[in-house]
Amino acid sequence: MNTAPKALIEAALAVRENAFAPFSKFKVGAALEDAEGRIHTGCNVENATYGLTLCAERIAVFKAISEGARVFRRAVIAADTDTLTPPCGACRQILWEFCGDIPIILVNPRGKTESYQLKDLFPKPFDASYL
């Protein structure tokens, strides 16, 4: 399975510290590598209404798109959990639509990692092919 470069893992762990999570206290960081090797990061940003909260993965994807990136190699998701945390369903949908079947690497601050292909985390996605 694909492994992430050290810089991509470090970026996800570092941006996790910027998370705004006063309600859940659950900080997540994401780092997305584009086809040119640039790293785009995001952290979760909570809102008192909860429904308007945005996850780290979606912020990383949307920032990358806003910066002109269109093709992606892999993503790293960092959370401080012993059982590594995969992306939620909404994030899996966004990752699939904008990134395709990329490797998803889950990490924690203690060096534990797991790697998955997005298709294994999201086996029957809805995308533009159904429209």
N, C-alpha and C positions, 0 to 999 in steps of 0.2 A: 504494500500500500504506500502511497505517496507520503513523504514526510515534509514538514515545513522547514524552510530555512530559519536559522536562529533569529534573524532580524524580524521575521514575521511573528514568531512566537513572542519575542520581547515587545513588539509593538502592541500586540493584543493585551499582554499583561500590564503594560504601562498605561494604556488608555483606560483600562478597567478602573484605575485609580481616579479617573475623572468622572466616573458615573455619578449621576444625581439620583440617589436611591434612599431618600429620607423615610419612606414608608415601609418598603420591604427590607431594606438594608442588604439587598442582594445585588451586588455590583457585577456587571458583565462587561467585558471588552471584546471587540472583534477587529480583526485585521484582514483585509482582502487584498490579495496580490493581483494586479492586472497583467495583461499579456506583455507589457513592457517592463515588468518588474517593479513598478511603483506600488507602494503600500498605502492603502486607504483605511482609515480607522473609524471606529464608532464605539460609543458606550451607551448604556441604557440611560434614559432620561425619564424619570417618573413625573406624574402629574397627580394632583389631589383627586381628580376624578377617576383615576386608574385607567379608564378606557382610552384616554389620550396619551398614555405612556407609550414611548417608542423603545424598541429593543435595540441593542448594540448592532446586531447584524443588519437590520434595515437601515439604520443610520449610516453604517459603513457603505452599503450598496448605494444609497441615495447620494451620499457625498461623492462617491466614485463616479457615478453617472453625471452629477453636476460638474465634475472636473473633466469630463470628456472621455472617460474610460468606457469601453464597450465590451471588451473581451477579458475574461478573468481566468486565472490559473488555479487558485485555491483560497481557502479561508481558514482562519484560526479563530476559535471562540474560547475565551478564558473566563473562568469563574472559580471562586474559592470553595470548591466542593470536593469531597473525596470520591463520590460517584460523579464522573465528569458529566457536564450539562450540555445536552444537544440543543440545537435551535428549536424554538416553538414552531407550531404549525404555520402561523402567519409568516415567520421568517423563512421557513422551508419553501413556502410558495414564492416569496420574493427572490430568494437565492436561485430557485429553479428558473424563474422567468428571466432574470437578468444575467445569471452566470452559467446556467446549464448544469450538467452533471460533473461538478468540480469536486475535488477532495475537500472534506471538512475535517479539520483537525481540532480536537477538543483538548484543552490543557487546564492545569491548575498551577498555582504559584509554587507548588512543591515538586514540579517537574514531571508529573504524571501526564501522559498523552495517550490518545486513542485517535485512530484515523478511520474515516468512512468515506465512501462515495455518496454523494447526495442522493443518488437513485436508491441506495439501500436505506436511507433515512426517510425517503419520500417516494415510495415505489410506484404510485400511479398518479402523477401530478396532472392537474388541469393547466393547460397552457394554450397558446394561440393556435395550435394544431386542431383544437376542437371548435374553433370559431369559423 
